[in-house]
């Protein structure tokens, strides 16, 4: 029976009933504990037994005698869902006179205009209301001016007293949409501005009378399912040129700068943005002892895993028996499998080997290198220094401080998120640990190498000016590193040129290597920046890391993660291991000594190049890496190595093989700009060389299928999870009996596991192609929808799960699940 929470059900103007009282069906109050007055006012029949064993005829007779068949006699007629109907496969013995609703379409609102808490309407309303309260409570901290989309100019009105901010606007809206909405609603205004991708917009009025009347009209007005909130616009206390000294003096004197600002702080109600702590935003669990953090995460994962059981039960096709793991879930608290615990991080503070610092303005208006205080779409653009964040290393903080000091004197502007213009955007600090052979590394917790990646946008700026600024930047980092005691490690300095709106740059964004301490002279190096690398160690293996390659941010905890995955995969000399989304090859290479062969698949060409290099550095010869999107090649790879005879198996060359050699007729993956990834084909061998390699392998007895009796896959996808095509390939290839899923986002693991573990229907179903409701579905709901069209195949079963904490002080955690069939 679903829980109703703490909501009280209204029965009459003078009586209420707590939902914890015994009730029939799902929630309707109808127990002997309710007095006769309630019975008379609600026109309910006499009390009935709480169980559902009473015959249908008896129920009909009692209902008929009490007159409940007439809906007009009961204000609560069909205002709750029939739990008997839901528990017994859609059947109900109550007949047509049942007072409970059989499905959402029959459900009616209660007299107080609320809905049954277990209904989909109530759940969505509660989720929306919770999200709105959360967004409003956070406040809005704007530190840059909003651009008017119509003319591209910053028309910031000087009189902020006549300005308001509207919260919860549709993200896709721009200024024209906001103006059209206000005109349609008859709201008078002077100007209106809205940035696409944000939930907030600005409206300025002619006078106070217009502001008051319009604010009253706008407050609470619905746009779709969202209720508008009106926020105040408070000007920042600093001048447009960000004069920090003047700002401090004004603060001491209690003065407020005039309208000569390039942005504003926004607050909702009486909240003050400055009260928000960056420590609470970036590391929300830092106030807890680490043991309590682990228990908190374990509890959160337990609730997430229960979603898998519930949604898989819903996704099971009619006429097919529920799988054993669902039936046994009741014995372990509704979990799909046993959650065996959580492995803590060996290092709790300063563990991150990669930090991405945003460049922007603080709440006080100072050019700052740090982290944003919230999401841009919610109107938060303020950046604060990360000195109070315990997950950031001292090296990263010091390099960020050096960069921030340099920006105070730079002739080029920082990036403006509203105007999508500026030059300096982001600083990434990547650290590499030593294996104990570098003496100075102990001063920084074992860090021996550091790569700095400065993201800029050079479009529209003079080339000579840019070159000069780059030279000054290199000198500033070198001087700053040497000025520290002991000197900061600095191995490489790279500039990434990115023109996009978001700071998330594509893998093929241009890179340029700048002056480093190891360079000669004061000139900028024009060498290929992809040749610039740092190194790290996992399980005594040395890994080469290029500027854009993926590498786990917590190296010591990653060792425990990979060791766990290898133990659960049941590896052996006759095992063929697929390392899907392999990155720089860390998982496959650390487990290579335990298997016969590893095949890694990764779409990032530089990461695949690193993986090949890492295999060579460590003398590992039984690993092959393929540059391609997993969804493009996994189907053909599994068919080749699971279904084909030995003599028909194609042996892909080590990293750089054309995708055509792996999947006939397929092409290299396309980048976000639509251009084909040429590096795969450029680095590929000539056809005659590939054929010669194949013949040599066959002669030496190295054909893939002759020795591998066990095929295992380990997947470590990005936060979005596996592509549906990859899921289909894994599900439909019956030779793959064991799958280890490593997830940095348990929600996506749940969605993927629904498709992998839901039984196939007895007859193939083609989903409703005309159904556009998927846009509003949750990830689990969408997975249930896709499971209906999954080809008939044997499903996996969840066997066990274990959490590994790679991100202390945050809500995030890695989850490992073993699936078998």
N, C-alpha and C positions, 0 to 999 in steps of 0.2 A: 504494500500500500504506500502510495506516495505521501511524503510529508507535506504539511500545509504551512510550515513555518510558525511564526508567532502571530499571524493575522487572526483577528477575532471576526466571527461571522455575525452579522447584524440580523436579528430576528424580529425585533420590534423597537419602538422608540425608547423603551425602558429596560430591555433585556438584551444581554449579549451572552455568547457561549464560547468558551475556549475550545479550539479544535482538538485538544488532547482528550476531551470527553469521548466516551464510546459513541460511535455513530454507525449507521448502516451505509452500505455502499462505499463511496469514497469520502465524502465530507459532510453530508447533510446532517444537521443536528436533529436527532430523533431518539434520544435515550431516556430511560426512566428518570435520570437525574434532572431533566428539564421539567419545570413545573407546569401545572395545568394552564396557567395563564399564557405561557408561550405556545402551548398546544392550541388553545383557542384562537390566538391571534394569527397563527401561521396556517390554521386549517389543516394541520397534519393529522394523520390517523394515530391510533394508539401505538405505544412503543412495540417494537418487534425485536426478535433476537438479532444479535449482531452478526451471526454467521449466515452463510448463504445456503443452508441445507433445507430451508423451508420450501415446500413445493410451490410451483408456479400457480396452481389453482388456489392455494390458500392465500397467496399474495393478491391475486386478482380479486378474490372475494372480499378481503379486508379493504383493498383500495376502493372497491365499488361501494362498500357500505359507508365509507368515510367521505365519499364524494370527491376524491382526489382526481378522478378522471377528467374533471373540468379544470383546465389550467387556470382559469380566471379566479378560482377559489384559493390558489396558493401563490403567493408572491415569489416563492423559491422553486416554482415548477421548472424542471430541467436546467437548474443553474449549477449543477455539479455533474461530473462525468461518472458513469456507472462503472465501478471497479470490477463488478462481476462480469460485465461485458468485456472489459479489457483483459481479465485474467483467463477467460475461457474462450479464446480464439474468436471473438466477435459474436458469441452467442449469449442470449439473455432469456431466462425463463419467465421474466416478469410480464412479458407480453407488451402490447401497444400502450398499455396504461402505466408503464413504468415511469416513475417520476424523475428518473435520472436520464441524462443525455447520453446517447449512443454515438459518440463522435463529435468532432468540433463543429460540424455543420448544424447540429441540433442544440448546441450549447447556447444558453441565453445569459445576458448579464444579470447580476443580482440587483436588488432594489437600490443599493448604494452605488450602482454603476461599476462594480468591480467584477472580476472574472474568477472562476475556479482556479486556485493557485497552481493546480497540476495541468492546466490547459496550456496549449501552445501560445495562445494570445497573452495570457498572464505572464508566461515565462519571457516572451519577447518584450512585453511592456516593462517588466522588472529589469531585464538586461539593459534596455534603452534608458530607463530612468537612472539606473546605477551608473551607466556610462556618462550620462549628462551631469549627474552630481559630481562624478569624479573630475570631469573636464572643468566644471565651474569652480570646484574647490581648489583646483590647481592654480587658477588665475591665469592671466595671459600677460606674458612679459615680452613686449615688442621693443627691440632696440634698433630697428631700421625703419625707414619710411615705406609705406605701401605705395606701389606704383599704380597709376591709373592706366589700365590696359588700353584705353582708347587712344591716348596720345603718348604714352610711354614716359610722361613727365611726373615728377613728384609734386603734386598739387597740395602739399600739406597745409591745411588751413591754420592760420595763426591763433584763432580763438578756440582753444581746446575745451573751453567751458560749454561751447555749443556743439560739441562732438560726442558721439556715442559709438560703441563697438557692439556689433551683433554677433553672438556666439551660436554655434550649431547650424551654420549655413552649409548647403551642399558643397562638397569639395570641388566639384566640376564647375561651379559658378565662377564667372568673372564679373567685372564691374557692370557690364551691360545687363547681365542677368539680375544683379542686385537692384539696379535702377528700374528695370522692368517690373520686378516684384513690388517695389515700393509704389510705383505708379499704379499698378493694378490694384493694390490695396488702398489707394487713395491717401497715401502717407506723404505729406509735403516735406521736401528736403532741399538743401542747397547743393550738396555734392555727395556722391556715394562711390566708394572704392572697394574692390574685392580682388584678392589674388587667387588664381587657380591653384588648387591643391591645399588650400587652407580652409579651416572651419569658421573663420572670423572675417568680418568686413567692417568698414568705417562709414559712418553717415554723419554729415554735418548739417545743421539746421540754421535757419535765418535768425531766429530769436529764441528767447527762453520760453515763450508761450508755445511756439511751434515745437520746441524740444520736449516740453512736458506732455503735451497732447499726443505727440507721435510715440514717445516712449511708452505711454500707457497703452496705446494701440498695439505696439509691437511686442511688448512683454507677454510671453506665453503663446504667441501665435504659432500655429503649426505649419511646418513645411515638410510635407510627407509625414513621417512618423516622429520628427524631431520638433521639440518645443524651443522657440527662440528665447535667448537670454540677452539682456541688455547690460553692457558693462560700461564703466566710466573710462574715459581717456585722460590720463594724467601725463603731462609733459615731463621728459627726463630733465634732471638737474645738471645739464652740461651743455656746452656750446657745440656747434656743428663741427668744429675742428678738434673736438675731444681734448680740450685743454684740461689736463688732470689737475693742475695746480689751482686753476680758477674754480674747478668743480669742488675741490676740497674746501676752498675758502667759502664758497657759497653755502656748502653744507654746514660749516661751522657757524655761519651767520644766519642760518635758517632761511636763506634766500632761495628762490627758484628762478632758473634762467628763463629768458623770454622764449618766444616761439622759434628762435633760431636753432632748431634741432633737426636731426635727420631721422627722428623716430619718436616713439612714445612708449611708456609703460601703461599697461592696461590692468585694471583690477575689477573683479566682480564683487559687488556688495562692499563689505568692509575689509576684505582680505587685502593683504599687502604682499606684493611679489617678492620683496626682499627677504621675507621670512623663509622662503624656500631654500633649502640647503642642497648644494650640489652633491654632498655626501649621501643625502637621503635619496636623491634621484638616481645616481649611478650605482651606489652600493646600499640598497634599502635594508639589508640585513646586517649591516656593520654594527648596529647597536646590540646585537645578540652575541652570546658566547658561541664559539664555533660548534660545539656539541649540540646546542639548541638549533643552530642553522641546519645541521644535518637532519635533525628530527623534523624540522619544519618542511624541508624539501621532500623528505620521505613521505610525509603526510600529504603534501600537494600531489606527488606522483601517484599515490594510492588513489586519490580522487580522479586523476586523469585516466588511469588504467581502467577504472570502473566504466568509463565511457566506452571503452572498447567492447566490453561484455554487453552493455545495454544496446549499443548500436549494431553489433554483430547479430544479436538476437532479433532486432527489428529487420535486419537485412536478409535474414534466412528466408529463402523462398517457401511459399506455402506448399504443403505436401511433402516436404523434406524434413526428416528428423533433425532435431537440434544436435550439433556436434557434442561430443563428450565433454570437451573443455568448458562449454557453456553450462552444461548440466552440473558439473562439479564446481562451478564458480560460487555457488551458494555456500559451499563448505569453507571457502576462504574469503568470505566477506564481499563477494561480488567481483573479485579480481579475475582476470582471464587466466592468470597463472600466478605462482607465488613470487612476490617481490622479496628477494632474499636479503635486501639491505642496501646500504649505501657506503661506498668507499670514499673516505675523506682525502682531501688534497694534502700531499706531504708538505707543501708550503702554502700558508694561508694568506700572508701579506706580501705585496709587491711581486706577485707571481706572473703577471702578464708579460709575455715576451714581445707583444705587439700592441701599441696604443695609437689610435687615430685621434689627433687633437684638431678640433675645429678652430678656425680663425674667425673672429667676429668682435662684437662689442659686449662688454659687461653691462650689468644693470646700471652702473654708474657712468657708462659711456666710454670706458677705456678700451683701447685695442687689446684684445686678450687672446691667448692661445690656451685652450682648455676644452671643456665639454659643454654641450648645450644643456640648458636647464629643463628641457622638455622637447616635445615634438613640434616641428615646424607647422604641420597641418593644424595644430591647435593654437597657432599664433605665437609660439615661444621661439624666440631667436637669441635670447641672451646667452652669452658664453661666459663661464666662470673658470678660474684656474683650478686645476685638479689636485692641489696640494693636500687636500683633506680626504682624498679617495684612497683607501688602504690597499686596493688591488693594483695600483700603479707603482712601478719601480722608481727608485730615486734617480736612476740614470735618465729615464724618460722625462721625469719632472724637470731635471736640470736642462736637458736639451730644449724642452718646451719653453723654459724661462729665457734661454739664450735667444731663441727665435722671436719671442715676444718683445724682448728688448730691441732686437734688430728692426722689427716692424714699426716701432715708435719713430724711427728716423728714416724709414723707407720713403722714396718718392712715388711709389706705386700704391694704389688703394687696396684695402682688403675687400673680399668678396661680399656683395650685397645680395641677400637671398630674395629680396623683393624685386630688385631691378635686374637680377641675373647678370650683373656686371661687376667688374673689379678684377683684381689680379691674384692676390694671395688667398688661398682657399683652405689648405689643410696641411698638417704635418703628421707623418707617420714615423714612429720610432720602432724599429725591429731589432731585437737583441738575440745574440747567439751565445750559448753557454759553452764552456770548455770541458774537456775530459780530465781536467786537473793538471795539465801540463803548462799552463800559463800562470806565472806567479802573481802578476798584478790583478788577475781576475778575481781573486778572493776578496779584494777590497769592495767589490760590487756584487757579492753573492754568486760568484762563478761566471759572471758575464765577461766575455773576452772580446766579442765583436759587436758593433752597432752599425746599422744602416739607417740613414735618414732619407725619407722620401717627402719632398715638398711638392704639393699639388698647386698648380697655378693655372691661369687662363690668359694666354698671351694674345688672344684675338683683340685687335684694335690698338695695340701698344707698339711704340717705336722699338725696332729691333735693337738699335744701339743702346737705348735706355735699358731694355730688358737685359742685355748682355752685361752691362755695367752693374746692374742690381744683382745678377747672379754671382759675379765676381766678389762683390761686397758680402753677399750671403755666405759664400764659402769661407771667406776670411773671418767672418763673424763666428761661424761655428768652430773653426779651428782655434781661434783665439779664446773663445769661451771655454772650449774643452780643456785647453792647456792651462787656463787660469784656475781651474778647479784643483783641489788638492785632496786626494791624488787626481791626476789627469783623467778626464772622461774618455772611455774608449770611443773611437770614431773610425770606422772602417771604410764607409762609403757614403757619398752624398749624391742623391739622384733627384732630378726634377721631372715631374709628370705633368704634361700639358693636357688639360681636360676642359672641354667647352660646354659640357652638359649642365643641366639645371641642378641635379643632385651631385653631391661629392663622390658618389659611388661611380667610379670610372670604369669603362670597359677594359677588358684584358689587353686590347691592342692600342690603348692610349699611348701617344709618343712619350718616350723616356729619354732623358739626357743625363749623362754622368758629369758631375761637377768636380771641382777640386776637392781632394781629400788629403789627409796628412801623408798618405803614401804616394801622392802624386808629386811630380817634379815641376818646379816653377809655379808661377801664379796664373797660368792660363787654364782655361776650361778644357777639360778633356772631351774630345768628340767621339770617343770610343763607344761601341755599342753598350748601352746601359744594361742590357740583359745579360751581359757577361759579368756584371758586378754582382757578387754574392757574399753572403755571410754563411756561417756554419753553426749547426747545433748537434747535440748528441742525444739519441734515444736508444736505450738498451745497448750501450757501447758501440753503436753504429753512428757514423758521421753523416750528416745530411747537409746538402748544399741548398740554400734558399735564395731564390731570385726575388726581385722587388715586389712582384705581384702574386707570387705563388702562395697557396694556402698551407699553413702549418699550424698545428694546435697551439693555442696561446699559453697553455700551461704545460710545459714540457715534462715535468716530473710526474704530474697526474696522468699525462698521456701514456707514459710507460705502463702504469697500472691498467689503464683502459685497454691498451693493445694486448697486454698479457691476458686479461680476462677474456677478450674476444677470441684469442687463440685457444685458450683452454676449452671454451664452450664449443668451438668449431670442430673439436675432435680430429685434429690434424694428424697426418702421418706421412711416411715416405711415398705412399701411393695416392696421395691427395692432390687434386688440381684445385687451386684456390683462385677464385675470381675476386679481385679487389676493385669494387665498383665505386666510382667517384674517388679515385685513389690519391688525388692531389700530387704531392711530391713523392709518393710511394712509401710513406712511412709505415702503414699497416702491413702491406705485402712484404716489404724488405725486412721488417723486424720478425716476421713469421716465416721467412723463406727457408731458414734452416730446418724448419719442422715439416715442410711439405716437399712434394716432388717438383711442382712448378707453380708459379704465380702469374696470372694474366691481369694486368691493371688497365682500367679504362678511365680516361680523364679528358675533358674537353679543352682545358686550358693548355695551350701549346707550351708555354714557358714552364708550367708545372711538370708536364710530361718530359720536357728536356731535363729538368732537375731530377726527375725520377730515374732517367737513364744514367745521368751523371752519378747519382747516389749509388746505383747498382755497381757502377764501375769503381767508384772510390772504395767501396767495401768488398770488392771482389766477389760479388754475388752474380752467378751466371744462370740461375734458373728463374729469372723474372723477365717478363716481356710487357711492355707498356704500349697502349694504343691511343693515339690522339683522335678522339671523336666524342660526340655526345653519346652517353650511355643508351639513350632511347633509340639512337640510329643503328647501333651495332650489337646490342646485347642479344637480340633475338637470333641473329645469324651466328654469333659466337657460341651460344648455347647449343644451337642445332649442329654446328660443326663438331663440337667437342663431346656432345652427348648422343647424337643420333647417327653420325656418319661412320662408315668403316675406316680403318686406319689409313688405307692408301688414298682416301679422298679428303683427308684433313689437310687444310692449308695451314702452314706455320707462319704466323705474322712475324715480321722482323722486329727487332728491338726498336722501340720508339722512333717514330718518323715514318712508319708504314702508311702508305696511302690507304684511306678508308676503303677504297675499292677492293684492296686485297683482303679485307676483312668481311665486308658485306658487298656482294656483287650488285652493282647498279647504284649504290649509295654514293654520296659525295661528302666532301669535307664539311664540317659544321660551319654555319654562317655566323658571323659576328652580329652584334646589335645593329650595325650600320648596313647590314645586308651584304657585306663583302665576304667572299669565301676566305676561309682560313688558309692562306697560301703556304704557310710555313710547313704544314703537313706534307704537301706534295713536293715542296722545294727540298725538304730534308729526306724524302723517300728515296729508296734505292731504285736503280734502273731495273727494268723487268728481267733482264738476263741475270743480273746479280742476285735478285730475289730467287729466281728459279734455281740458280747454282747453290744458293744457301739451303733451299729445300732439299735438293738432291743430296747434299752433304749431310744434312741432318738425318735423312732416311738411311743413308749408308752407315752412319755411326750409331744407328739404333735409337735415335732421339725422337721418333715420331710420337706425337702427343698421346694418342689413344692407347699405345701399347702397354703403359704402365700405370695408368690412373684408374683405379676402381672406385674412388670416392671423390665426388665433386661437391665443393662447398663454396658458398658466396658470402662475403662480408661486405655490407653496404654502409657507407658513411656519407649520406647525402647532405646537401645544404638545408637550411631551415625550412624551406618549402617542401622538403621530402622528395620521394622518388617520382619521376615522370610516369604517368599512367601506362605508357608503352613499355617501360622497364618492368613495372609491376606485372603486366600481362605476360611478358617474356619469362619472368621468374616463375609465375604461377603455372603456365602451360607446359613448361619443360619438366616432365616427370622425373628425369634423371637427376635433377637437383633436389636432394632430399633434406638438406640442412641449410638454413640461412641465419646469419647473425646480423641483426640490425642495430647499428649504432646511431643514436639520434641526439642532436643538440636541441631539438624541439619536440618534446614528447607528444604534443598535439598532432604533429604531422605523422609521427609513428603510429598513433592510434588510427588516423585516417588510412594510411597505407596498409596497416594490419587488417582493417576491415575487409579490404579487397583481397588480401592474401589468405585470410582465414575463414571467410564466409563460404559455406557449402554451395556448390553449383546447383542450379535448378534442374529438375528432371527433364525439362525442355528448355531450349535456348530462348531467352527473352531479348527482344530488341528494345532498348529504352526508348522513351518518347522523345524523338528528336525535336519536336516542336515545343518542348517544355523549356521555357526561358526562366523558370524559377530558380535555376541553379545559381544565378547571380546573388541571390539572397540566402543561399544555403550555407550552413557551417561546413567546415572541412569534413567532418564526420558524416553529415547529411549528404554531401556530394559524393563521398566514398560509397555510401549505401546505394545511391542512385547508379553509380558506375558498376557496382557489383552485380546489378541485374543483367548487364550485358557482357559479363565476363564469360569467355568460352568455357564450356564444360570441362572441368579438370579437377584433380584432387587438391583439396585445400590444405594449407599449412595449419599447424596447431601451435599456439603459444606454449612453450615448455617452462620457461623461467625468465625472470627479469632481474636486473641489478643496476643500481645507479652508481655513477662515478662523478664526484664533485670536481669539475674542472674550473668552476667559477665561484670561489668563496666570496661571501658578502653580497652576492646577487641572488635573484630568484632562479637563475638558470642552472641547469644540471644536465649532464649526459645520461642517457638511459640506454642500456643494452638489453636486447631481448633475443632469446633463442627461439627460432621457429623450425619445426620439423614436420615431416609427413611420412 
